[in-house]
Amino acid sequence: MKKVFTLLAMIIAISCHRHTPDAGAKIITVSIAPFEYFVKEIAGDDFSVNIMVPPGSNPHIYEPYPEQISGLRKSVAYISNGYLGFEMSWLDRFYEMNKSMIRLSLGDSIDPIAAEHEHEGEHYEGADPHYWVSPKCAASMAKSVKELLCKLNPLKTQKYESNYSLLSVKISELDKKATSLFSDSNGRAFMIYHPNLGYLARDYGLEEVPVEFEGKEPPPSRLRELIDFARAKNIRTIFVQREYDTRNAKAIANEIGAEVVVIDPLSGNWADATADIMEALNKSFTENQK
C-alpha cells in the first residue's frame, strides 16, 4: 500500500500542473469491467476503455497499476460505481489527477440498498455497490451511459441512440427471463460467500444469505448457524464469486452435501455473465426441491 501511494505521489509531482487530456483522446476510464460492456455496446469502437479494476481482482481493496493511472490521465470521462471500497479511497485523487474529465457515477441512477454494516477494508457509504447484476438496475445504467456518450460525442448521437435501443432490448429480455425463472421462487433463499447478488434478489423476490460475517471469514458459531439454515431450507448450492476463496463455502457444502458453484459477476461480458448467474440460481432452486 505504501509503495503504491509513493508511486502515485511521484506521478502527481511529475505533472503538478493541471492536466488536460490530449485533443484527440478517446479514452473513457471505468471502475469495473462490466461497465465497459455498456460503453462498447452503445459506442462501439468510438472510445477505448481503461478498466481500473480488471476481471479477477477484488474491487473493494484494489490498488491501480501505473498503466491504469496513465490511461486515467488521458481520459475524457470516468464512469464510477459510486459505492465500491477502492473508489472511496482513490476517487478524489483520480479526479485531482485529471480535472478535465467528465464524471459519471452510475450509483446515482439506481435505488440503492443500504449496507447492513461496513466491511473490513470496504467503505460503502451506506450502500451495497453490487447493483449492476440486476437487469432492472442495468436499464437505468445504460440510459446514463448513453447520455454521457452523447455529451462526449454529440455528432454520433443518432448512432448512440440506435445502439442504446438495441441494448435496451437485450436488457429487457434478461429482465423478462429473470421474472420468468423466479416467478415460482418468491422468497426462495440462496447462499453465497460474498453478498454480491443483493439487487438481483431484491428485484426478483429472492433472499440472499451471505457466508461472510461483517466482511470477514465467519467464526465457528456463524458457520454452525449457516449449516443449520441450509439444512432447514434444503439448500444444496453455495455460490462463490470468482475472486474469492472457496474454503469456507466448501466447509459448509461438505457438511450439508452441497456443491460450490463459482459465478463471475465481474465479467466483461455483462449480458452472458448475468444470464449464467440467473440460470445457476434457478438450477439451485430446482435442486433444493429434490
Sequence and secondary structure as in RCSB ss.txt:
>XXXX:A:sequence
MKKVFTLLAMIIAISCHRHTPDAGAKIITVSIAPFEYFVKEIAGDDFSVNIMVPPGSNPHIYEPYPEQISGLRKS
VAYISNGYLGFEMSWLDRFYEMNKSMIRLSLGDSIDPIAAEHEHEGEHYEGADPHYWVSPKCAASMAKSVKELLC
KLNPLKTQKYESNYSLLSVKISELDKKATSLFSDSNGRAFMIYHPNLGYLARDYGLEEVPVEFEGKEPPPSRLRE
LIDFARAKNIRTIFVQREYDTRNAKAIANEIGAEVVVIDPLSGNWADATADIMEALNKSFTENQK
>XXXX:A:secstr
 HHHHHHHHHHHHHT S     TT  EEEEEEHHHHHHHHHHHTTSSEEEEEE TTS TTT    HHHHHHHHTE
EEEEE SS HHHHHHHHHHHHH TTSEEEEGGGGS   B SS  TT   TTB   GGGSHHHHHHHHHHHHHHHH
HH GGGHHHHHHHHHHHHHHHHHHHHHHHHHTTT TT EEEESS   HHHHHHTT EEEES BTTB   HHHHHH
HHHHHHHHT  EEEEETTS  HHHHHHHHHHT EEEEE TT S HHHHHHHHHHHHHHHHHHHT 
